[in-house]
Amino acid sequence: MKTRSVSRSALLCLLRGLVLSVVVTAALVLLFALLISIFNISDSVIRMVNQLIKLTAIAVGVFSCVRDGDDRGLMRGALLGAIYMAVGVALYAILTAQHLTLSSWAADVLMGIAAGGLIGLLRARR
């Protein structure tokens, strides 16, 4: 029975982190869209800020899910980053009707895994 409650707790933690990451993403994208409408921002800056928004959202989600001394911080962070990026890339492709290549999708998911895992590891070791 304890194993089931632990896995349910981990699932709820990941879900909470994912929802928080999505909320942070939405808020930052809206703020950035406002800045784009006010200032003349180049495409290279937009791409860079887009990546920073993703990394910030992953960090916030991982911080909400991984606690100090959590022995599964690396795994939870990597999983959260992977899910966040996979869902985000899929939604972006659907909303923009673009066909993404497998390599670009994999690159984003791998970035999410690496960032989430590193942040989770650092968070757990505080």
C-alpha positions as a Markdown table, in Angstrom:
| # | Residue | x | y | z |
|---|---|---|---|---|
| 1 | Met | 0.0 | 0.0 | 0.0 |
| 2 | Lys | 2.9 | 2.4 | 0.8 |
| 3 | Thr | 4.3 | 1.9 | -2.7 |
| 4 | Arg | 1.1 | 3.0 | -4.3 |
| 5 | Ser | 0.9 | 6.1 | -2.2 |
| 6 | Val | 4.5 | 7.0 | -3.0 |
| 7 | Ser | 3.9 | 6.6 | -6.7 |
| 8 | Arg | 0.6 | 8.6 | -6.5 |
| 9 | Ser | 2.5 | 11.3 | -4.6 |
| 10 | Ala | 5.2 | 11.4 | -7.2 |
| 11 | Leu | 2.6 | 11.6 | -10.0 |
| 12 | Leu | 0.8 | 14.5 | -8.2 |
| 13 | Cys | 4.1 | 16.2 | -7.7 |
| 14 | Leu | 5.0 | 16.0 | -11.4 |
| 15 | Leu | 1.5 | 17.1 | -12.3 |
| 16 | Arg | 1.7 | 20.1 | -10.0 |
| 17 | Gly | 5.2 | 21.0 | -11.4 |
| 18 | Leu | 3.9 | 20.7 | -15.0 |
| 19 | Val | 0.9 | 22.9 | -14.4 |
| 20 | Leu | 3.0 | 25.5 | -12.7 |
| 21 | Ser | 5.5 | 25.4 | -15.6 |
| 22 | Val | 2.6 | 25.9 | -18.1 |
| 23 | Val | 1.3 | 28.9 | -16.1 |
| 24 | Val | 4.8 | 30.4 | -15.9 |
| 25 | Thr | 5.2 | 29.9 | -19.7 |
| 26 | Ala | 1.9 | 31.5 | -20.5 |
| 27 | Ala | 2.6 | 34.6 | -18.3 |
| 28 | Leu | 6.1 | 35.0 | -19.7 |
| 29 | Val | 4.9 | 34.6 | -23.3 |
| 30 | Leu | 2.2 | 37.2 | -22.8 |
| 31 | Leu | 4.7 | 39.6 | -21.3 |
| 32 | Phe | 7.2 | 39.0 | -24.1 |
| 33 | Ala | 4.5 | 39.4 | -26.7 |
| 34 | Leu | 3.7 | 42.8 | -25.2 |
| 35 | Leu | 7.4 | 43.8 | -25.4 |
| 36 | Ile | 7.6 | 42.6 | -29.0 |
| 37 | Ser | 4.6 | 44.8 | -29.9 |
| 38 | Ile | 6.3 | 47.8 | -28.2 |
| 39 | Phe | 9.9 | 47.4 | -29.4 |
| 40 | Asn | 11.4 | 46.2 | -32.6 |
| 41 | Ile | 12.9 | 42.9 | -31.5 |
| 42 | Ser | 15.0 | 40.8 | -33.9 |
| 43 | Asp | 14.2 | 37.2 | -34.7 |
| 44 | Ser | 17.5 | 36.0 | -33.1 |
| 45 | Val | 16.5 | 37.7 | -29.8 |
| 46 | Ile | 13.0 | 36.2 | -30.0 |
| 47 | Arg | 14.5 | 32.7 | -30.4 |
| 48 | Met | 16.9 | 33.2 | -27.5 |
| 49 | Val | 14.1 | 34.6 | -25.2 |
| 50 | Asn | 11.9 | 31.6 | -26.2 |
| 51 | Gln | 14.6 | 29.2 | -24.9 |
| 52 | Leu | 15.0 | 31.2 | -21.7 |
| 53 | Ile | 11.2 | 31.1 | -21.1 |
| 54 | Lys | 11.3 | 27.3 | -21.5 |
| 55 | Leu | 14.2 | 26.9 | -19.1 |
| 56 | Thr | 12.7 | 29.3 | -16.6 |
| 57 | Ala | 9.4 | 27.4 | -16.7 |
| 58 | Ile | 11.2 | 24.1 | -16.3 |
| 59 | Ala | 13.1 | 25.5 | -13.3 |
| 60 | Val | 10.0 | 26.7 | -11.6 |
| 61 | Gly | 8.2 | 23.4 | -12.1 |
| 62 | Val | 11.2 | 21.4 | -10.8 |
| 63 | Phe | 11.6 | 23.7 | -7.8 |
| 64 | Ser | 8.0 | 23.0 | -6.9 |
| 65 | Cys | 8.4 | 19.3 | -7.3 |
| 66 | Val | 11.9 | 18.5 | -5.9 |
| 67 | Arg | 12.7 | 19.2 | -2.2 |
| 68 | Asp | 16.0 | 19.5 | -0.5 |
| 69 | Gly | 17.6 | 16.1 | 0.0 |
| 70 | Asp | 15.2 | 14.4 | -2.5 |
| 71 | Asp | 17.1 | 11.3 | -3.6 |
| 72 | Arg | 15.1 | 11.3 | -6.9 |
| 73 | Gly | 15.7 | 14.9 | -7.8 |
| 74 | Leu | 17.6 | 14.1 | -11.0 |
| 75 | Met | 15.0 | 11.7 | -12.2 |
| 76 | Arg | 12.0 | 13.8 | -11.3 |
| 77 | Gly | 13.5 | 16.9 | -12.8 |
| 78 | Ala | 14.5 | 15.1 | -16.0 |
| 79 | Leu | 11.0 | 13.6 | -16.3 |
| 80 | Leu | 9.3 | 16.9 | -15.7 |
| 81 | Gly | 11.5 | 18.6 | -18.3 |
| 82 | Ala | 10.8 | 15.8 | -20.9 |
| 83 | Ile | 7.1 | 15.9 | -20.4 |
| 84 | Tyr | 7.0 | 19.7 | -20.5 |
| 85 | Met | 9.0 | 19.9 | -23.7 |
| 86 | Ala | 7.2 | 17.1 | -25.4 |
| 87 | Val | 3.8 | 18.5 | -24.7 |
| 88 | Gly | 4.9 | 22.0 | -25.5 |
| 89 | Val | 6.5 | 21.1 | -28.8 |
| 90 | Ala | 3.4 | 19.0 | -29.8 |
| 91 | Leu | 1.0 | 21.8 | -28.9 |
| 92 | Tyr | 3.1 | 24.4 | -30.8 |
| 93 | Ala | 3.1 | 22.1 | -33.9 |
| 94 | Ile | -0.7 | 21.6 | -33.7 |
| 95 | Leu | -1.4 | 25.3 | -33.1 |
| 96 | Thr | 0.8 | 26.5 | -35.9 |
| 97 | Ala | 0.1 | 23.6 | -38.2 |
| 98 | Gln | 3.8 | 23.1 | -38.7 |
| 99 | His | 5.3 | 19.7 | -39.3 |
| 100 | Leu | 8.4 | 19.4 | -37.1 |
| 101 | Thr | 11.2 | 17.1 | -37.9 |
| 102 | Leu | 12.0 | 14.3 | -35.6 |
| 103 | Ser | 15.5 | 15.8 | -34.9 |
| 104 | Ser | 14.1 | 19.2 | -33.9 |
| 105 | Trp | 11.5 | 17.6 | -31.6 |
| 106 | Ala | 14.2 | 15.3 | -30.1 |
| 107 | Ala | 16.5 | 18.2 | -29.6 |
| 108 | Asp | 13.9 | 20.1 | -27.6 |
| 109 | Val | 12.9 | 17.1 | -25.5 |
| 110 | Leu | 16.6 | 16.3 | -24.8 |
| 111 | Met | 17.1 | 19.9 | -23.8 |
| 112 | Gly | 14.2 | 19.6 | -21.4 |
| 113 | Ile | 15.6 | 16.3 | -20.0 |
| 114 | Ala | 19.1 | 17.8 | -19.5 |
| 115 | Ala | 17.8 | 21.1 | -18.0 |
| 116 | Gly | 15.2 | 19.4 | -15.7 |
| 117 | Gly | 17.7 | 16.8 | -14.6 |
| 118 | Leu | 20.4 | 19.3 | -13.8 |
| 119 | Ile | 18.0 | 21.6 | -12.0 |
| 120 | Gly | 16.5 | 18.7 | -10.1 |
| 121 | Leu | 19.9 | 17.5 | -9.1 |
| 122 | Leu | 21.0 | 20.9 | -7.9 |
| 123 | Arg | 17.7 | 21.5 | -6.1 |
| 124 | Ala | 18.0 | 18.2 | -4.3 |
| 125 | Arg | 21.6 | 18.8 | -3.1 |
| 126 | Arg | 20.9 | 22.3 | -1.6 |
